[in-house]
Amino acid sequence: MTFNRRNDRERETGEFEEKMLFVNRTSKTYQGGRRFRFAALVILGDRNGRVGMGIGKAKEVPVAIEKAKAIARKNMIHVPVENGTIPHDIIGENSTSRVLLKPAGPGTGVIAGTVPRSIAELAGITNMLSKELGSRNKVNVAYAVFDGLKNLRTAKQVRSARGLDVQARPQVVSAGSVSATTEGGAAQAGGAL
């Protein structure tokens, strides 16, 4: 079997869905006129917990988009998705942008701005709430969302990091049973009243 980079590249992009969030045009004035350059923000995801983001810059839009796709492929992260939502609340930060991400119940959908919605949908999150705080710059918001998604942990990951038994579930104890089971708990409770 021969190695064919073009076919490998086509297969790799086939497994990911892409979404271009925006193209920014900048210009510099020279003696002969203005010269334009373009920056493209692209999100790649497989709708199964893997998502990446890239910003590409070039003198032409298609080249900028291709560069952004290549960078997004390199910057893939895995997002823990439980029952179509995220495991817990988190605030992602970048520069002056902060994004609050909250889990939501089934049937809620993704209630978010343009950037967080695109990233969540391509990551495979179907129910989530979010609020953009601070700067609403699309690039900074995208980085803030990625910061939040990178720092998400499942309950299993937290238990294993703390050295607790991964299989055991934490026991919820009611207030009445705590005072009865501790030595002298009933006497202390009665004496405190």
C-alpha positions in Angstrom: 0.0 0.0 0.0 1.4 3.4 -1.0 1.3 6.4 1.2 -0.9 9.1 -0.3 -1.2 12.3 1.7 -4.1 13.7 -0.2 -6.3 10.7 0.4 -5.4 10.6 4.1 -6.2 14.3 4.4 -9.6 13.7 2.8 -10.4 10.8 5.1 -9.4 12.8 8.2 -11.6 15.8 7.3 -14.4 13.4 6.5 -14.7 12.3 10.1 -15.0 15.9 11.4 -17.7 18.4 10.7 -16.5 22.0 10.2 -18.1 25.3 10.9 -16.6 28.7 10.0 -17.6 31.2 12.6 -16.3 34.4 11.0 -13.8 35.9 8.6 -12.1 39.1 9.6 -10.6 41.5 7.0 -7.7 43.8 7.8 -6.1 46.3 5.5 -2.8 48.1 5.3 -2.4 51.2 3.2 0.8 51.3 1.0 1.8 53.9 -1.6 0.1 52.0 -4.4 -3.1 51.4 -2.5 -4.6 49.1 0.2 -3.5 45.5 0.8 -6.0 43.1 2.5 -5.4 40.2 4.7 -7.9 37.8 6.1 -8.3 35.8 9.4 -10.7 32.9 9.7 -12.0 31.2 12.9 -13.0 27.6 12.2 -14.4 24.9 14.6 -14.0 21.2 13.9 -15.9 18.5 15.7 -17.2 14.9 15.5 -20.4 15.5 17.6 -19.1 12.7 19.9 -17.0 14.6 22.4 -14.0 15.7 20.2 -13.8 19.4 19.2 -11.0 21.7 18.0 -10.6 25.4 17.1 -8.2 27.2 14.9 -7.5 30.7 13.5 -5.8 31.0 10.2 -4.4 34.1 8.6 -3.6 34.6 4.9 -3.8 37.0 1.9 -6.8 35.0 0.5 -9.9 33.7 2.3 -9.7 30.0 1.2 -6.1 29.8 2.3 -6.9 31.3 5.7 -9.7 28.7 6.1 -7.4 25.8 5.2 -4.8 27.0 7.7 -7.5 27.4 10.4 -8.7 23.8 9.7 -5.2 22.4 10.0 -4.7 24.3 13.3 -8.0 23.1 14.6 -7.1 19.5 13.9 -3.9 19.9 16.0 -5.8 21.5 18.9 -8.4 18.8 19.4 -9.8 18.4 22.9 -12.0 15.7 24.4 -15.2 17.0 26.2 -16.9 14.7 28.7 -20.5 14.5 27.6 -23.0 12.8 30.0 -26.6 12.3 28.8 -26.2 15.0 26.2 -25.0 17.7 28.7 -21.8 18.7 30.6 -21.1 17.2 34.0 -21.1 20.4 36.1 -21.1 24.2 36.0 -17.9 26.0 35.0 -16.7 29.4 34.0 -14.1 29.6 31.2 -11.9 32.6 31.0 -9.7 34.2 28.3 -8.5 37.8 28.4 -11.5 39.9 29.4 -14.0 37.3 28.2 -15.7 34.9 30.6 -18.3 32.3 29.6 -20.5 30.5 32.1 -21.5 27.0 31.0 -24.2 25.1 32.9 -25.7 21.6 32.4 -29.3 21.4 31.4 -32.0 18.8 31.6 -33.1 16.7 28.6 -35.2 18.6 26.0 -33.7 22.0 26.9 -31.5 22.3 23.9 -28.4 24.5 23.6 -29.3 28.0 24.9 -26.2 30.0 24.1 -24.7 32.7 21.9 -23.4 32.0 18.4 -19.9 30.9 19.4 -20.7 28.8 22.4 -23.6 27.2 20.5 -21.4 26.2 17.5 -18.7 24.7 19.8 -21.2 22.8 21.9 -23.1 21.4 19.0 -19.9 20.2 17.3 -18.7 18.6 20.6 -22.0 16.6 20.8 -23.6 18.6 23.6 -27.4 18.7 23.1 -28.5 20.4 26.3 -26.6 23.3 27.9 -27.1 26.8 29.1 -24.4 29.5 28.7 -23.9 33.2 29.3 -21.2 35.3 27.8 -19.7 37.7 30.4 -17.3 40.6 29.8 -16.0 41.1 26.3 -18.1 39.6 23.5 -15.2 39.4 21.0 -15.7 36.2 19.1 -12.1 35.0 19.3 -11.9 35.6 23.0 -15.3 34.0 23.7 -14.2 30.9 21.7 -11.0 30.6 23.7 -13.0 31.1 26.9 -15.4 28.3 25.9 -12.5 26.0 25.1 -10.9 26.8 28.5 -14.2 25.9 30.3 -14.6 22.6 28.3 -11.0 21.6 28.9 -11.4 21.9 32.6 -14.6 19.8 32.8 -14.2 16.6 34.9 -16.6 13.7 35.4 -17.3 12.4 38.8 -15.3 9.3 38.0 -12.2 11.3 37.1 -12.5 13.4 40.3 -12.8 10.3 42.5 -9.8 8.6 40.9 -7.7 11.8 41.2 -8.5 12.0 44.9 -7.5 8.3 45.4 -11.0 7.1 46.3 -12.5 3.9 45.1 -13.7 4.6 41.6 -16.5 2.0 41.7 -17.9 3.2 45.0 -20.6 5.8 45.0 -20.6 8.5 47.7 -23.3 7.7 50.3 -25.8 10.4 51.2 -26.6 10.4 54.9 -29.6 12.2 56.3 -29.2 14.5 59.3 -31.3 12.3 61.7 -29.2 9.2 61.1 -25.9 11.0 61.6 -26.8 12.1 65.2 -28.1 8.6 66.0 -25.1 6.7 64.7 -22.4 8.9 66.4 -21.5 8.2 70.0 -23.5 10.4 72.2 -25.0 12.2 69.2 -28.5 11.7 70.6 -27.5 13.1 74.0 -25.8 16.1 72.4 -28.7 16.8 70.2 -31.1 16.6 73.1 -28.9 18.7 75.3 -28.5 21.4 72.7 -32.2 22.0 72.5 
